Amino acid sequence: MNKNVAAEQLADGTVVSSHNIEIVCAACGYDLEEAELDADKCSDCGQDLGLKQSVSVQATSIPAYGEA
């Protein structure tokens, strides 16, 4: 499952960078659907479902909203 989160500026001025969250089966690397996350077994390899999550964060040296 891949979830893309867009950058946003919070009310207090904090900028949350855009990021991507990927969740796969830890045993075989199968890209799971959201409905499969609650299962006991991986639908691809049949092993007990252990999740592996990775997060990619987009970083920039330029302020996202033009503020210094």
C-alpha positions as CSV (number, residue, x, y, z in Angstrom):
1,M,0.0,0.0,0.0
2,N,1.3,3.4,-0.9
3,K,0.0,6.5,0.7
4,N,1.1,9.9,-0.6
5,V,0.6,12.8,1.9
6,A,0.8,16.3,0.5
7,A,2.7,19.1,2.2
8,E,0.7,21.4,4.4
9,Q,1.2,24.4,6.7
10,L,-0.4,24.1,10.1
11,A,-2.2,26.9,11.9
12,D,0.9,27.5,14.1
13,G,3.1,28.0,11.0
14,T,4.7,24.6,11.1
15,V,5.2,23.1,7.6
16,V,4.6,19.4,7.3
17,S,6.7,18.1,4.4
18,S,5.1,15.9,1.7
19,H,5.9,12.2,2.3
20,N,5.1,8.8,1.0
21,I,4.3,5.8,3.2
22,E,4.8,2.2,1.8
23,I,3.6,-0.9,3.6
24,V,4.5,-4.3,2.4
25,C,4.6,-7.9,3.7
26,A,7.9,-8.4,5.7
27,A,8.3,-12.0,4.5
28,C,8.0,-11.5,0.7
29,G,7.7,-7.8,0.0
30,Y,4.2,-8.0,-1.5
31,D,2.5,-4.6,-1.9
32,L,-0.6,-5.0,0.3
33,E,-4.0,-3.4,-0.3
34,E,-5.5,-1.5,2.6
35,A,-8.1,-4.2,3.1
36,E,-5.4,-6.8,3.6
37,L,-3.7,-5.0,6.5
38,D,-5.9,-6.7,9.1
39,A,-5.4,-10.2,7.8
40,D,-3.5,-12.9,9.7
41,K,-1.7,-14.3,6.6
42,C,-0.2,-12.7,3.5
43,S,-2.4,-13.3,0.5
44,D,0.7,-13.7,-1.8
45,C,3.1,-16.0,0.2
46,G,0.8,-17.4,2.9
47,Q,3.2,-16.6,5.7
48,D,2.0,-15.0,9.0
49,L,1.5,-11.3,8.1
50,G,4.3,-9.1,9.4
51,L,4.3,-5.6,8.1
52,K,7.3,-3.6,6.9
53,Q,6.8,0.1,6.6
54,S,9.1,2.7,4.9
55,V,8.6,6.4,4.8
56,S,10.1,8.7,2.1
57,V,10.2,12.4,3.0
58,Q,10.6,15.2,0.4
59,A,13.0,17.8,1.7
60,T,13.8,21.2,0.1
61,S,16.0,24.1,1.0
62,I,13.4,26.5,-0.3
63,P,10.5,27.3,2.1
64,A,7.4,25.6,0.8
65,Y,5.2,28.7,1.3
66,G,7.7,31.4,0.5
67,E,8.4,32.3,4.1
68,A,11.9,32.5,5.6
